[in-house]
Amino acid sequence: MTVSPENGDAPQVGRTLRGIIRNTLIGYALFILIPLLIGLIVSLVDSVNAAQRVMYIRDLLWVVILLLTIPVLMGLGILLVQIAVLFGVIRLDISAVLGEIRGTFKAVSGTARFVGETVVAPIIRVWTFFTGGLTFMRELGRIVKVLRRNPDKPEAILEPDDPTLEE
C-alpha cells in the first residue's frame, strides 16, 4: 500500500536538500580555507621555513582536489549514461504515441468518410432533387403565365419588351 505524502512533507524535502547543499559548500570552503589560514599563521611565525610549509600544504590541497574530482567525473559519466537512456526511452515513447496518433487519424478519417457516405450524401441528393423540382415548377409557372397573357401570339414569348420576362 502506498502512502501519499502530506502537504507538510514537501517543504521539509526542500529544506533538507538546501541544507545538504549548504553544508557541502561550507565543508569544501572550510576544507580549503582552514589549511590556508594555518599556512599563513605558520608563515608569520617562522618565515624561514614558511615557503616549504606553504608548498607542502598547497601540494596536499592539490592531491585532495584531484581525489575529489574522481567522484565528480564518475557522477558526470553516470549522468551522461542516464541522459542517453532517457533519450532512448523518449524515442520509444514518441514512436508509440505517433502510432496511436496514426490509428486515431485513420479512425477519424474512416468516421468522416462513413458520415459523408451515409448521412451527408443522401441529404445532398434529396436537397438537390427538391431544389431542382422547385426550380422546374417555378419556371413552368412562368411559362404558363406568359402563355395565358397572350394566347393568340406565340411569338410574344420571344419578345424582349415583355415585362414578364424581365422578372
FENTACOR-V60716 format. One record per backbone hydrogen bond with DSSP energy under -1.0 kcal/mol. NH is the residue of the N-H (numbers start at 1). CO is the residue of the C=O. If there is no record, write none. Layout:
nh:NH co:CO
nh:NH co:CO
This chain:
nh:9 co:6
nh:13 co:9
nh:14 co:10
nh:15 co:11
nh:16 co:12
nh:17 co:13
nh:18 co:14
nh:19 co:15
nh:20 co:16
nh:21 co:17
nh:22 co:18
nh:23 co:19
nh:24 co:20
nh:25 co:21
nh:26 co:22
nh:27 co:23
nh:28 co:24
nh:29 co:25
nh:30 co:26
nh:31 co:27
nh:32 co:28
nh:33 co:29
nh:34 co:30
nh:36 co:32
nh:37 co:33
nh:38 co:34
nh:39 co:35
nh:40 co:36
nh:41 co:37
nh:42 co:38
nh:43 co:39
nh:44 co:40
nh:45 co:41
nh:46 co:42
nh:53 co:49
nh:54 co:50
nh:55 co:51
nh:56 co:52
nh:57 co:53
nh:58 co:54
nh:59 co:55
nh:60 co:56
nh:61 co:57
nh:62 co:58
nh:63 co:59
nh:64 co:60
nh:65 co:61
nh:66 co:62
nh:67 co:63
nh:68 co:64
nh:69 co:65
nh:70 co:66
nh:72 co:68
nh:73 co:69
nh:74 co:70
nh:75 co:71
nh:76 co:72
nh:77 co:73
nh:78 co:74
nh:79 co:75
nh:80 co:76
nh:81 co:77
nh:82 co:78
nh:83 co:79
nh:84 co:80
nh:85 co:81
nh:86 co:82
nh:87 co:83
nh:88 co:84
nh:89 co:85
nh:90 co:86
nh:91 co:87
nh:92 co:88
nh:93 co:89
nh:94 co:90
nh:95 co:91
nh:96 co:92
nh:97 co:93
nh:98 co:94
nh:99 co:95
nh:100 co:96
nh:101 co:97
nh:102 co:98
nh:103 co:99
nh:104 co:100
nh:105 co:101
nh:106 co:102
nh:107 co:103
nh:108 co:104
nh:109 co:105
nh:110 co:106
nh:111 co:107
nh:112 co:108
nh:113 co:109
nh:114 co:110
nh:115 co:111
nh:116 co:112
nh:117 co:113
nh:118 co:114
nh:119 co:115
nh:120 co:115
nh:121 co:116
nh:123 co:119
nh:124 co:120
nh:125 co:121
nh:126 co:122
nh:127 co:123
nh:128 co:124
nh:129 co:125
nh:130 co:126
nh:131 co:127
nh:132 co:128
nh:133 co:129
nh:134 co:130
nh:135 co:131
nh:136 co:132
nh:137 co:133
nh:138 co:134
nh:139 co:135
nh:140 co:136
nh:141 co:137
nh:142 co:138
nh:143 co:139
nh:144 co:140
nh:145 co:141
nh:146 co:142
nh:147 co:143
nh:148 co:144
nh:149 co:145
nh:150 co:146
nh:156 co:153
nh:157 co:154
nh:165 co:162
